[in-house]
Amino acid sequence: GAVTLTVESALPEEEAARLGVRDDGPGLSAEARTQVLRGPFSTKGTGRGTGLVTARGLCKGRGWRLELEEGDGTCYRVTLPAT
């Protein structure tokens, strides 16, 4: 499948920039959407599912936000405040 990377700067609603990563897969189920950023959770078996939780913690520690956007495929966005 395809993965798309987007970069938005100077967001009008806040002084921030946003990075987005979207795939063209089937998206996440409702259960997966509620669990994936809390972890550990994986659709690929045991022993996985900590990467997004770790990434979210790293982002939070830097004052950034990691969020899941619903829609076609799966999209994660990292919002970085302007400094």
All heavy atoms as a GROMACS GRO file, in nm:
protein
  605
    1GLY      N    1   0.081  -0.119   0.000
    1GLY     CA    2   0.000   0.000   0.000
    1GLY      C    3   0.085   0.124   0.000
    1GLY      O    4   0.207   0.120   0.013
    2ALA      N    5   0.019   0.235  -0.009
    2ALA     CA    6   0.085   0.365  -0.014
    2ALA      C    7   0.080   0.433   0.122
    2ALA      O    8  -0.014   0.417   0.198
    2ALA     CB    9   0.019   0.454  -0.118
    3VAL      N   10   0.184   0.511   0.151
    3VAL     CA   11   0.189   0.594   0.271
    3VAL      C   12   0.214   0.737   0.226
    3VAL      O   13   0.300   0.762   0.141
    3VAL     CB   14   0.302   0.548   0.366
    3VAL    CG1   15   0.316   0.643   0.484
    3VAL    CG2   16   0.277   0.406   0.414
    4THR      N   17   0.137   0.831   0.282
    4THR     CA   18   0.149   0.972   0.245
    4THR      C   19   0.194   1.052   0.366
    4THR      O   20   0.137   1.038   0.474
    4THR     CB   21   0.013   1.027   0.196
    4THR    OG1   22  -0.033   0.946   0.088
    4THR    CG2   23   0.025   1.170   0.151
    5LEU      N   24   0.295   1.135   0.347
    5LEU     CA   25   0.344   1.224   0.451
    5LEU      C   26   0.302   1.366   0.416
    5LEU      O   27   0.323   1.410   0.303
    5LEU     CB   28   0.497   1.215   0.461
    5LEU     CG   29   0.565   1.309   0.559
    5LEU    CD1   30   0.524   1.276   0.702
    5LEU    CD2   31   0.715   1.302   0.543
    6THR      N   32   0.241   1.436   0.511
    6THR     CA   33   0.202   1.575   0.489
    6THR      C   34   0.268   1.663   0.594
    6THR      O   35   0.293   1.621   0.706
    6THR     CB   36   0.049   1.594   0.498
    6THR    OG1   37   0.004   1.551   0.626
    6THR    CG2   38  -0.023   1.517   0.390
    7VAL      N   39   0.295   1.787   0.556
    7VAL     CA   40   0.350   1.887   0.646
    7VAL      C   41   0.267   2.013   0.630
    7VAL      O   42   0.252   2.062   0.518
    7VAL     CB   43   0.499   1.916   0.615
    7VAL    CG1   44   0.553   2.023   0.709
    7VAL    CG2   45   0.582   1.790   0.622
    8GLU      N   46   0.211   2.062   0.740
    8GLU     CA   47   0.135   2.186   0.739
    8GLU      C   48   0.206   2.283   0.832
    8GLU      O   49   0.238   2.249   0.945
    8GLU     CB   50  -0.007   2.163   0.790
    8GLU     CG   51  -0.087   2.063   0.709
    8GLU     CD   52  -0.217   2.030   0.779
    8GLU    OE1   53  -0.308   2.114   0.776
    8GLU    OE2   54  -0.225   1.921   0.838
    9SER      N   55   0.229   2.403   0.786
    9SER     CA   56   0.291   2.503   0.872
    9SER      C   57   0.197   2.621   0.887
    9SER      O   58   0.104   2.641   0.808
    9SER     CB   59   0.424   2.550   0.813
    9SER     OG   60   0.404   2.609   0.688
   10ALA      N   61   0.219   2.699   0.990
   10ALA     CA   62   0.140   2.818   1.018
   10ALA      C   63  -0.009   2.788   1.018
   10ALA      O   64  -0.087   2.847   0.946
   10ALA     CB   65   0.173   2.927   0.916
   11LEU      N   66  -0.048   2.692   1.101
   11LEU     CA   67  -0.190   2.658   1.113
   11LEU      C   68  -0.266   2.779   1.165
   11LEU      O   69  -0.227   2.841   1.263
   11LEU     CB   70  -0.209   2.540   1.209
   11LEU     CG   71  -0.141   2.410   1.168
   11LEU    CD1   72  -0.154   2.308   1.280
   11LEU    CD2   73  -0.202   2.356   1.041
   12PRO      N   74  -0.375   2.818   1.099
   12PRO     CA   75  -0.446   2.939   1.137
   12PRO      C   76  -0.509   2.932   1.277
   12PRO      O   77  -0.518   3.033   1.345
   12PRO     CB   78  -0.553   2.955   1.031
   12PRO     CG   79  -0.565   2.823   0.965
   12PRO     CD   80  -0.435   2.751   0.985
   13GLU      N   81  -0.550   2.814   1.322
   13GLU     CA   82  -0.619   2.804   1.450
   13GLU      C   83  -0.524   2.802   1.570
   13GLU      O   84  -0.567   2.817   1.683
   13GLU     CB   85  -0.711   2.681   1.452
   13GLU     CG   86  -0.637   2.548   1.446
   13GLU     CD   87  -0.606   2.499   1.306
   13GLU    OE1   88  -0.625   2.574   1.208
   13GLU    OE2   89  -0.560   2.384   1.296
   14GLU      N   90  -0.397   2.781   1.546
   14GLU     CA   91  -0.299   2.780   1.654
   14GLU      C   92  -0.161   2.804   1.595
   14GLU      O   93  -0.137   2.780   1.478
   14GLU     CB   94  -0.301   2.648   1.730
   14GLU     CG   95  -0.279   2.526   1.644
   14GLU     CD   96  -0.300   2.395   1.719
   14GLU    OE1   97  -0.239   2.376   1.824
   14GLU    OE2   98  -0.380   2.314   1.671
   15GLU      N   99  -0.072   2.853   1.677
   15GLU     CA  100   0.064   2.875   1.629
   15GLU      C  101   0.139   2.743   1.638
   15GLU      O  102   0.201   2.712   1.739
   15GLU     CB  103   0.131   2.984   1.712
   15GLU     CG  104   0.071   3.121   1.689
   15GLU     CD  105   0.147   3.230   1.761
   15GLU    OE1  106   0.265   3.209   1.794
   15GLU    OE2  107   0.087   3.335   1.782
   16ALA      N  108   0.130   2.666   1.530
   16ALA     CA  109   0.187   2.532   1.531
   16ALA      C  110   0.208   2.483   1.389
   16ALA      O  111   0.157   2.540   1.293
   16ALA     CB  112   0.094   2.436   1.605
   17ALA      N  113   0.282   2.376   1.379
   17ALA     CA  114   0.299   2.303   1.253
   17ALA      C  115   0.250   2.161   1.278
   17ALA      O  116   0.246   2.115   1.393
   17ALA     CB  117   0.445   2.303   1.210
   18ARG      N  118   0.213   2.091   1.172
   18ARG     CA  119   0.160   1.956   1.188
   18ARG      C  120   0.221   1.864   1.083
   18ARG      O  121   0.227   1.898   0.966
   18ARG     CB  122   0.008   1.958   1.174
   18ARG     CG  123  -0.053   1.822   1.207
   18ARG     CD  124  -0.205   1.827   1.205
   18ARG     NE  125  -0.254   1.916   1.307
   18ARG     CZ  126  -0.357   1.999   1.290
   18ARG    NH1  127  -0.421   2.004   1.176
   18ARG    NH2  128  -0.397   2.077   1.387
   19LEU      N  129   0.264   1.747   1.129
   19LEU     CA  130   0.312   1.640   1.042
   19LEU      C  131   0.206   1.531   1.042
   19LEU      O  132   0.154   1.495   1.147
   19LEU     CB  133   0.443   1.582   1.093
   19LEU     CG  134   0.558   1.680   1.118
   19LEU    CD1  135   0.674   1.606   1.183
   19LEU    CD2  136   0.600   1.747   0.991
   20GLY      N  137   0.176   1.477   0.925
   20GLY     CA  138   0.079   1.370   0.916
   20GLY      C  139   0.134   1.251   0.839
   20GLY      O  140   0.208   1.269   0.742
   21VAL      N  141   0.099   1.132   0.883
   21VAL     CA  142   0.136   1.009   0.813
   21VAL      C  143   0.008   0.929   0.794
   21VAL      O  144  -0.059   0.895   0.892
   21VAL     CB  145   0.239   0.925   0.892
   21VAL    CG1  146   0.273   0.797   0.818
   21VAL    CG2  147   0.364   1.006   0.921
   22ARG      N  148  -0.029   0.903   0.668
   22ARG     CA  149  -0.153   0.832   0.637
   22ARG      C  150  -0.123   0.714   0.545
   22ARG      O  151  -0.044   0.725   0.452
   22ARG     CB  152  -0.251   0.925   0.565
   22ARG     CG  153  -0.382   0.856   0.526
   22ARG     CD  154  -0.478   0.947   0.451
   22ARG     NE  155  -0.520   1.060   0.529
   22ARG     CZ  156  -0.619   1.058   0.619
   22ARG    NH1  157  -0.684   0.946   0.643
   22ARG    NH2  158  -0.652   1.167   0.684
   23ASP      N  159  -0.188   0.601   0.574
   23ASP     CA  160  -0.177   0.488   0.483
   23ASP      C  161  -0.309   0.471   0.409
   23ASP      O  162  -0.407   0.538   0.440
   23ASP     CB  163  -0.135   0.360   0.556
   23ASP     CG  164  -0.241   0.306   0.650
   23ASP    OD1  165  -0.362   0.334   0.632
   23ASP    OD2  166  -0.205   0.232   0.743
   24ASP      N  167  -0.310   0.384   0.310
   24ASP     CA  168  -0.432   0.365   0.231
   24ASP      C  169  -0.499   0.231   0.261
   24ASP      O  170  -0.574   0.178   0.182
   24ASP     CB  171  -0.403   0.377   0.081
   24ASP     CG  172  -0.310   0.269   0.029
   24ASP    OD1  173  -0.253   0.193   0.110
   24ASP    OD2  174  -0.295   0.260  -0.093
   25GLY      N  175  -0.473   0.181   0.382
   25GLY     CA  176  -0.533   0.054   0.423
   25GLY      C  177  -0.680   0.069   0.461
   25GLY      O  178  -0.741   0.173   0.441
   26PRO      N  179  -0.736  -0.036   0.522
   26PRO     CA  180  -0.879  -0.036   0.555
   26PRO      C  181  -0.914   0.050   0.676
   26PRO      O  182  -1.031   0.064   0.709
   26PRO     CB  183  -0.907  -0.184   0.583
   26PRO     CG  184  -0.777  -0.238   0.631
   26PRO     CD  185  -0.672  -0.163   0.552
   27GLY      N  186  -0.817   0.108   0.744
   27GLY     CA  187  -0.845   0.186   0.864
   27GLY      C  188  -0.854   0.097   0.986
   27GLY      O  189  -0.830  -0.023   0.980
   28LEU      N  190  -0.888   0.156   1.098
   28LEU     CA  191  -0.895   0.084   1.225
   28LEU      C  192  -1.040   0.063   1.266
   28LEU      O  193  -1.125   0.148   1.242
   28LEU     CB  194  -0.824   0.163   1.335
   28LEU     CG  195  -0.674   0.182   1.318
   28LEU    CD1  196  -0.622   0.279   1.423
   28LEU    CD2  197  -0.602   0.050   1.329
   29SER      N  198  -1.064  -0.048   1.332
   29SER     CA  199  -1.198  -0.074   1.387
   29SER      C  200  -1.222   0.023   1.503
   29SER      O  201  -1.129   0.085   1.555
   29SER     CB  202  -1.207  -0.217   1.438
   29SER     OG  203  -1.123  -0.233   1.552
   30ALA      N  204  -1.347   0.033   1.546
   30ALA     CA  205  -1.380   0.120   1.659
   30ALA      C  206  -1.302   0.078   1.783
   30ALA      O  207  -1.252   0.162   1.858
   30ALA     CB  208  -1.530   0.117   1.685
   31GLU      N  209  -1.289  -0.053   1.807
   31GLU     CA  210  -1.214  -0.103   1.922
   31GLU      C  211  -1.068  -0.061   1.913
   31GLU      O  212  -1.009  -0.013   2.009
   31GLU     CB  213  -1.221  -0.256   1.930
   31GLU     CG  214  -1.135  -0.313   2.041
   31GLU     CD  215  -1.120  -0.464   2.038
   31GLU    OE1  216  -1.170  -0.529   1.944
   31GLU    OE2  217  -1.058  -0.516   2.130
   32ALA      N  218  -1.009  -0.079   1.796
   32ALA     CA  219  -0.868  -0.044   1.778
   32ALA      C  220  -0.845   0.106   1.799
   32ALA      O  221  -0.746   0.146   1.859
   32ALA     CB  222  -0.820  -0.087   1.640
   33ARG      N  223  -0.937   0.190   1.750
   33ARG     CA  224  -0.921   0.335   1.766
   33ARG      C  225  -0.919   0.374   1.914
   33ARG      O  226  -0.848   0.467   1.951
   33ARG     CB  227  -1.033   0.410   1.695
   33ARG     CG  228  -1.012   0.418   1.546
   33ARG     CD  229  -1.106   0.516   1.481
   33ARG     NE  230  -1.247   0.489   1.504
   33ARG     CZ  231  -1.323   0.410   1.431
   33ARG    NH1  232  -1.271   0.349   1.327
   33ARG    NH2  233  -1.449   0.392   1.460
   34THR      N  234  -0.996   0.306   1.997
   34THR     CA  235  -0.998   0.342   2.139
   34THR      C  236  -0.877   0.287   2.213
   34THR      O  237  -0.841   0.339   2.318
   34THR     CB  238  -1.126   0.291   2.209
   34THR    OG1  239  -1.131   0.150   2.202
   34THR    CG2  240  -1.251   0.352   2.148
   35GLN      N  241  -0.811   0.186   2.161
   35GLN     CA  242  -0.701   0.119   2.230
   35GLN      C  243  -0.562   0.157   2.181
   35GLN      O  244  -0.466   0.152   2.258
   35GLN     CB  245  -0.716  -0.033   2.214
   35GLN     CG  246  -0.846  -0.087   2.260
   35GLN     CD  247  -0.839  -0.143   2.400
   35GLN    OE1  248  -0.731  -0.167   2.450
   35GLN    NE2  249  -0.953  -0.162   2.460
   36VAL      N  250  -0.548   0.192   2.056
   36VAL     CA  251  -0.417   0.198   1.992
   36VAL      C  252  -0.321   0.298   2.056
   36VAL      O  253  -0.202   0.271   2.064
   36VAL     CB  254  -0.432   0.221   1.839
   36VAL    CG1  255  -0.479   0.361   1.808
   36VAL    CG2  256  -0.304   0.188   1.766
   37LEU      N  257  -0.368   0.411   2.105
   37LEU     CA  258  -0.279   0.508   2.166
   37LEU      C  259  -0.264   0.488   2.316
   37LEU      O  260  -0.188   0.556   2.381
   37LEU     CB  261  -0.325   0.651   2.137
   37LEU     CG  262  -0.310   0.693   1.990
   37LEU    CD1  263  -0.370   0.831   1.968
   37LEU    CD2  264  -0.165   0.691   1.945
   38ARG      N  265  -0.336   0.390   2.372
   38ARG     CA  266  -0.322   0.356   2.514
   38ARG      C  267  -0.225   0.242   2.534
   38ARG      O  268  -0.159   0.234   2.634
   38ARG     CB  269  -0.457   0.317   2.573
   38ARG     CG  270  -0.546   0.436   2.593
   38ARG     CD  271  -0.666   0.396   2.670
   38ARG     NE  272  -0.782   0.413   2.584
   38ARG     CZ  273  -0.902   0.370   2.612
   38ARG    NH1  274  -0.923   0.303   2.721
   38ARG    NH2  275  -1.002   0.393   2.530
   39GLY      N  276  -0.221   0.149   2.438
   39GLY     CA  277  -0.131   0.036   2.434
   39GLY      C  278  -0.129  -0.048   2.560
   39GLY      O  279  -0.189  -0.013   2.659
   40PRO      N  280  -0.059  -0.157   2.559
   40PRO     CA  281  -0.011  -0.216   2.433
   40PRO      C  282  -0.128  -0.277   2.355
   40PRO      O  283  -0.213  -0.343   2.411
   40PRO     CB  284   0.087  -0.323   2.477
   40PRO     CG  285   0.046  -0.360   2.615
   40PRO     CD  286  -0.020  -0.238   2.674
   41PHE      N  287  -0.132  -0.248   2.228
   41PHE     CA  288  -0.237  -0.300   2.141
   41PHE      C  289  -0.179  -0.319   2.001
   41PHE      O  290  -0.108  -0.233   1.951
   41PHE     CB  291  -0.355  -0.203   2.132
   41PHE     CG  292  -0.463  -0.251   2.040
   41PHE    CD1  293  -0.558  -0.340   2.085
   41PHE    CD2  294  -0.468  -0.208   1.909
   41PHE    CE1  295  -0.659  -0.387   2.000
   41PHE    CE2  296  -0.568  -0.253   1.823
   41PHE     CZ  297  -0.662  -0.342   1.869
   42SER      N  298  -0.209  -0.434   1.941
   42SER     CA  299  -0.162  -0.460   1.806
   42SER      C  300  -0.264  -0.547   1.733
   42SER      O  301  -0.328  -0.633   1.793
   42SER     CB  302  -0.028  -0.534   1.809
   42SER     OG  303   0.012  -0.568   1.678
   43THR      N  304  -0.276  -0.522   1.605
   43THR     CA  305  -0.358  -0.608   1.520
   43THR      C  306  -0.270  -0.718   1.460
   43THR      O  307  -0.319  -0.801   1.384
   43THR     CB  308  -0.424  -0.528   1.407
   43THR    OG1  309  -0.322  -0.467   1.328
   43THR    CG2  310  -0.517  -0.422   1.462
   44LYS      N  311  -0.141  -0.720   1.495
   44LYS     CA  312  -0.046  -0.812   1.434
   44LYS      C  313   0.008  -0.917   1.529
   44LYS      O  314   0.110  -0.977   1.503
   44LYS     CB  315   0.068  -0.733   1.372
   44LYS     CG  316   0.019  -0.642   1.263
   44LYS     CD  317   0.132  -0.570   1.196
   44LYS     CE  318   0.074  -0.498   1.082
   44LYS     NZ  319   0.096  -0.390   1.028
   45GLY      N  320  -0.059  -0.938   1.641
   45GLY     CA  321  -0.017  -1.045   1.732
   45GLY      C  322   0.049  -0.995   1.858
   45GLY      O  323   0.068  -0.875   1.879
   46THR      N  324   0.086  -1.091   1.943
   46THR     CA  325   0.146  -1.056   2.072
   46THR      C  326   0.289  -1.009   2.056
   46THR      O  327   0.354  -1.034   1.955
   46THR     CB  328   0.142  -1.178   2.166
   46THR    OG1  329   0.212  -1.286   2.104
   46THR    CG2  330   0.000  -1.221   2.196
   47GLY      N  331   0.336  -0.941   2.160
   47GLY     CA  332   0.474  -0.892   2.158
   47GLY      C  333   0.492  -0.764   2.079
   47GLY      O  334   0.604  -0.722   2.053
   48ARG      N  335   0.382  -0.701   2.041
   48ARG     CA  336   0.387  -0.576   1.965
   48ARG      C  337   0.293  -0.476   2.029
   48ARG      O  338   0.228  -0.504   2.126
   48ARG     CB  339   0.343  -0.601   1.820
   48ARG     CG  340   0.432  -0.696   1.746
   48ARG     CD  341   0.370  -0.728   1.611
   48ARG     NE  342   0.459  -0.811   1.535
   48ARG     CZ  343   0.499  -0.784   1.412
   48ARG    NH1  344   0.456  -0.678   1.350
   48ARG    NH2  345   0.581  -0.864   1.350
   49GLY      N  346   0.287  -0.357   1.971
   49GLY     CA  347   0.186  -0.263   2.014
   49GLY      C  348   0.231  -0.158   2.113
   49GLY      O  349   0.149  -0.092   2.174
   50THR      N  350   0.361  -0.139   2.129
   50THR     CA  351   0.409  -0.037   2.222
   50THR      C  352   0.466   0.085   2.151
   50THR      O  353   0.491   0.187   2.215
   50THR     CB  354   0.515  -0.094   2.318
   50THR    OG1  355   0.625  -0.144   2.240
   50THR    CG2  356   0.458  -0.204   2.404
   51GLY      N  357   0.486   0.080   2.023
   51GLY     CA  358   0.550   0.189   1.949
   51GLY      C  359   0.474   0.320   1.954
   51GLY      O  360   0.532   0.426   1.980
   52LEU      N  361   0.343   0.316   1.931
   52LEU     CA  362   0.265   0.440   1.932
   52LEU      C  363   0.252   0.498   2.072
   52LEU      O  364   0.252   0.619   2.090
   52LEU     CB  365   0.127   0.417   1.870
   52LEU     CG  366   0.130   0.403   1.719
   52LEU    CD1  367  -0.006   0.357   1.667
   52LEU    CD2  368   0.169   0.534   1.654
   53VAL      N  369   0.242   0.411   2.172
   53VAL     CA  370   0.237   0.459   2.310
   53VAL      C  371   0.369   0.528   2.345
   53VAL      O  372   0.371   0.636   2.406
   53VAL     CB  373   0.209   0.343   2.408
   53VAL    CG1  374   0.221   0.387   2.551
   53VAL    CG2  375   0.072   0.285   2.380
   54THR      N  376   0.480   0.470   2.305
   54THR     CA  377   0.610   0.530   2.329
   54THR      C  378   0.622   0.663   2.255
   54THR      O  379   0.666   0.764   2.313
   54THR     CB  380   0.723   0.435   2.284
   54THR    OG1  381   0.711   0.312   2.357
   54THR    CG2  382   0.860   0.496   2.306
   55ALA      N  383   0.581   0.666   2.130
   55ALA     CA  384   0.586   0.790   2.051
   55ALA      C  385   0.499   0.898   2.114
   55ALA      O  386   0.539   1.015   2.121
   55ALA     CB  387   0.543   0.763   1.908
   56ARG      N  388   0.381   0.860   2.161
   56ARG     CA  389   0.292   0.959   2.223
   56ARG      C  390   0.355   1.015   2.350
   56ARG      O  391   0.348   1.135   2.375
   56ARG     CB  392   0.157   0.895   2.255
   56ARG     CG  393   0.055   0.997   2.298
   56ARG     CD  394  -0.080   0.934   2.316
   56ARG     NE  395  -0.183   1.036   2.312
   56ARG     CZ  396  -0.308   1.013   2.343
   56ARG    NH1  397  -0.348   0.891   2.373
   56ARG    NH2  398  -0.395   1.109   2.341
   57GLY      N  399   0.418   0.930   2.430
   57GLY     CA  400   0.486   0.977   2.551
   57GLY      C  401   0.601   1.072   2.519
   57GLY      O  402   0.619   1.174   2.586
   58LEU      N  403   0.679   1.040   2.417
   58LEU     CA  404   0.788   1.128   2.376
   58LEU      C  405   0.736   1.262   2.328
   58LEU      O  406   0.792   1.368   2.360
   58LEU     CB  407   0.872   1.061   2.266
   58LEU     CG  408   0.954   0.941   2.310
   58LEU    CD1  409   1.013   0.868   2.189
   58LEU    CD2  410   1.064   0.984   2.406
   59CYS      N  411   0.629   1.259   2.250
   59CYS     CA  412   0.568   1.383   2.202
   59CYS      C  413   0.518   1.467   2.318
   59CYS      O  414   0.545   1.588   2.326
   59CYS     CB  415   0.454   1.353   2.106
   59CYS     SG  416   0.507   1.293   1.944
   60LYS      N  417   0.446   1.405   2.410
   60LYS     CA  418   0.390   1.476   2.524
   60LYS      C  419   0.500   1.542   2.606
   60LYS      O  420   0.487   1.656   2.650
   60LYS     CB  421   0.309   1.380   2.610
   60LYS     CG  422   0.237   1.448   2.724
   60LYS     CD  423   0.152   1.350   2.801
   60LYS     CE  424   0.078   1.420   2.914
   60LYS     NZ  425  -0.005   1.328   2.990
   61GLY      N  426   0.611   1.471   2.625
   61GLY     CA  427   0.723   1.525   2.701
   61GLY      C  428   0.786   1.648   2.637
   61GLY      O  429   0.852   1.727   2.705
   62ARG      N  430   0.765   1.667   2.510
   62ARG     CA  431   0.821   1.782   2.438
   62ARG      C  432   0.716   1.890   2.411
   62ARG      O  433   0.743   1.987   2.342
   62ARG     CB  434   0.881   1.734   2.306
   62ARG     CG  435   1.009   1.657   2.327
   62ARG     CD  436   1.054   1.587   2.201
   62ARG     NE  437   1.182   1.523   2.219
   62ARG     CZ  438   1.203   1.412   2.288
   62ARG    NH1  439   1.104   1.351   2.348
   62ARG    NH2  440   1.323   1.359   2.298
   63GLY      N  441   0.594   1.867   2.461
   63GLY     CA  442   0.488   1.965   2.438
   63GLY      C  443   0.420   1.950   2.303
   63GLY      O  444   0.352   2.042   2.258
   64TRP      N  445   0.442   1.836   2.238
   64TRP     CA  446   0.378   1.809   2.110
   64TRP      C  447   0.255   1.723   2.135
   64TRP      O  448   0.236   1.668   2.242
   64TRP     CB  449   0.472   1.732   2.017
   64TRP     CG  450   0.606   1.794   1.993
   64TRP    CD1  451   0.648   1.920   2.027
   64TRP    CD2  452   0.718   1.732   1.932
   64TRP    NE1  453   0.778   1.940   1.991
   64TRP    CE2  454   0.824   1.825   1.932
   64TRP    CE3  455   0.740   1.606   1.880
   64TRP    CZ2  456   0.949   1.796   1.879
   64TRP    CZ3  457   0.865   1.577   1.826
   64TRP    CH2  458   0.967   1.672   1.826
   65ARG      N  459   0.170   1.708   2.033
   65ARG     CA  460   0.053   1.619   2.042
   65ARG      C  461   0.059   1.515   1.932
   65ARG      O  462   0.082   1.548   1.816
   65ARG     CB  463  -0.077   1.699   2.025
   65ARG     CG  464  -0.113   1.785   2.141
   65ARG     CD  465  -0.254   1.841   2.131
   65ARG     NE  466  -0.298   1.879   1.999
   65ARG     CZ  467  -0.292   2.002   1.948
   65ARG    NH1  468  -0.241   2.100   2.018
   65ARG    NH2  469  -0.338   2.026   1.827
   66LEU      N  470   0.035   1.391   1.968
   66LEU     CA  471   0.020   1.282   1.871
   66LEU      C  472  -0.126   1.238   1.876
   66LEU      O  473  -0.176   1.201   1.983
   66LEU     CB  474   0.111   1.164   1.905
   66LEU     CG  475   0.094   1.038   1.819
   66LEU    CD1  476   0.127   1.066   1.673
   66LEU    CD2  477   0.178   0.925   1.872
   67GLU      N  478  -0.194   1.245   1.762
   67GLU     CA  479  -0.336   1.215   1.757
   67GLU      C  480  -0.368   1.124   1.640
   67GLU      O  481  -0.299   1.127   1.538
   67GLU     CB  482  -0.416   1.344   1.742
   67GLU     CG  483  -0.391   1.443   1.855
   67GLU     CD  484  -0.444   1.580   1.826
   67GLU    OE1  485  -0.399   1.642   1.728
   67GLU    OE2  486  -0.531   1.626   1.902
   68LEU      N  487  -0.472   1.050   1.655
   68LEU     CA  488  -0.525   0.963   1.550
   68LEU      C  489  -0.638   1.037   1.481
   68LEU      O  490  -0.726   1.090   1.546
   68LEU     CB  491  -0.576   0.833   1.611
   68LEU     CG  492  -0.656   0.739   1.520
   68LEU    CD1  493  -0.570   0.688   1.406
   68LEU    CD2  494  -0.711   0.624   1.601
   69GLU      N  495  -0.632   1.042   1.350
   69GLU     CA  496  -0.738   1.106   1.272
   69GLU      C  497  -0.818   0.997   1.203
   69GLU      O  498  -0.762   0.911   1.136
   69GLU     CB  499  -0.678   1.200   1.168
   69GLU     CG  500  -0.781   1.268   1.083
   69GLU     CD  501  -0.716   1.355   0.979
   69GLU    OE1  502  -0.665   1.462   1.015
   69GLU    OE2  503  -0.714   1.315   0.860
   70GLU      N  504  -0.949   1.002   1.218
   70GLU     CA  505  -1.034   0.904   1.152
   70GLU      C  506  -1.054   0.944   1.006
   70GLU      O  507  -1.045   1.059   0.970
   70GLU     CB  508  -1.168   0.894   1.224
   70GLU     CG  509  -1.154   0.839   1.364
   70GLU     CD  510  -1.287   0.819   1.431
   70GLU    OE1  511  -1.381   0.772   1.365
   70GLU    OE2  512  -1.295   0.850   1.549
   71GLY      N  513  -1.082   0.846   0.924
   71GLY     CA  514  -1.106   0.869   0.783
   71GLY      C  515  -1.062   0.748   0.704
   71GLY      O  516  -1.049   0.639   0.757
   72ASP      N  517  -1.039   0.768   0.576
   72ASP     CA  518  -0.990   0.659   0.491
   72ASP      C  519  -0.849   0.623   0.535
   72ASP      O  520  -0.764   0.709   0.555
   72ASP     CB  521  -0.989   0.701   0.345
   72ASP     CG  522  -1.129   0.728   0.292
   72ASP    OD1  523  -1.225   0.669   0.345
   72ASP    OD2  524  -1.142   0.807   0.198
   73GLY      N  525  -0.823   0.494   0.550
   73GLY     CA  526  -0.693   0.451   0.596
   73GLY      C  527  -0.674   0.490   0.741
   73GLY      O  528  -0.768   0.515   0.815
   74THR      N  529  -0.551   0.499   0.783
   74THR     CA  530  -0.517   0.541   0.918
   74THR      C  531  -0.422   0.659   0.907
   74THR      O  532  -0.329   0.657   0.828
   74THR     CB  533  -0.449   0.427   0.996
   74THR    OG1  534  -0.539   0.315   1.000
   74THR    CG2  535  -0.415   0.468   1.137
   75CYS      N  536  -0.448   0.762   0.987
   75CYS     CA  537  -0.363   0.880   0.984
   75CYS      C  538  -0.328   0.922   1.126
   75CYS      O  539  -0.416   0.934   1.211
   75CYS     CB  540  -0.434   0.996   0.913
   75CYS     SG  541  -0.330   1.144   0.900
   76TYR      N  542  -0.200   0.939   1.149
   76TYR     CA  543  -0.151   0.992   1.276
   76TYR      C  544  -0.094   1.129   1.247
   76TYR      O  545  -0.024   1.150   1.148
   76TYR     CB  546  -0.043   0.902   1.336
   76TYR     CG  547  -0.101   0.770   1.378
   76TYR    CD1  548  -0.098   0.660   1.293
   76TYR    CD2  549  -0.165   0.757   1.501
   76TYR    CE1  550  -0.154   0.540   1.330
   76TYR    CE2  551  -0.221   0.637   1.539
   76TYR     CZ  552  -0.216   0.529   1.453
   76TYR     OH  553  -0.273   0.410   1.489
   77ARG      N  554  -0.123   1.224   1.335
   77ARG     CA  555  -0.074   1.360   1.319
   77ARG      C  556   0.002   1.402   1.445
   77ARG      O  557  -0.042   1.376   1.555
   77ARG     CB  558  -0.187   1.457   1.295
   77ARG     CG  559  -0.259   1.431   1.166
   77ARG     CD  560  -0.339   1.552   1.124
   77ARG     NE  561  -0.413   1.527   1.002
   77ARG     CZ  562  -0.366   1.542   0.880
   77ARG    NH1  563  -0.243   1.581   0.862
   77ARG    NH2  564  -0.442   1.520   0.776
   78VAL      N  565   0.117   1.465   1.423
   78VAL     CA  566   0.196   1.522   1.532
   78VAL      C  567   0.190   1.673   1.516
   78VAL      O  568   0.224   1.726   1.411
   78VAL     CB  569   0.342   1.474   1.529
   78VAL    CG1  570   0.423   1.542   1.638
   78VAL    CG2  571   0.350   1.323   1.542
   79THR      N  572   0.140   1.742   1.620
   79THR     CA  573   0.131   1.887   1.619
   79THR      C  574   0.243   1.943   1.706
   79THR      O  575   0.258   1.903   1.822
   79THR     CB  576  -0.006   1.934   1.670
   79THR    OG1  577  -0.108   1.874   1.590
   79THR    CG2  578  -0.018   2.085   1.663
   80LEU      N  579   0.323   2.032   1.646
   80LEU     CA  580   0.438   2.090   1.714
   80LEU      C  581   0.414   2.240   1.730
   80LEU      O  582   0.394   2.310   1.629
   80LEU     CB  583   0.565   2.072   1.630
   80LEU     CG  584   0.598   1.928   1.592
   80LEU    CD1  585   0.551   1.898   1.452
   80LEU    CD2  586   0.743   1.906   1.606
   81PRO      N  587   0.411   2.292   1.853
   81PRO     CA  588   0.389   2.435   1.872
   81PRO      C  589   0.507   2.516   1.818
   81PRO      O  590   0.621   2.473   1.824
   81PRO     CB  591   0.376   2.451   2.023
   81PRO     CG  592   0.434   2.328   2.082
   81PRO     CD  593   0.428   2.221   1.978
   82ALA      N  594   0.474   2.632   1.763
   82ALA     CA  595   0.578   2.724   1.716
   82ALA      C  596   0.652   2.781   1.836
   82ALA      O  597   0.591   2.811   1.938
   82ALA     CB  598   0.518   2.836   1.633
   83THR      N  599   0.782   2.792   1.825
   83THR     CA  600   0.859   2.849   1.936
   83THR      C  601   0.944   2.962   1.887
   83THR      O  602   0.972   2.978   1.773
   83THR     CB  603   0.948   2.744   2.002
   83THR    OG1  604   1.034   2.686   1.903
   83THR    CG2  605   0.867   2.639   2.071
   0.00000   0.00000   0.00000
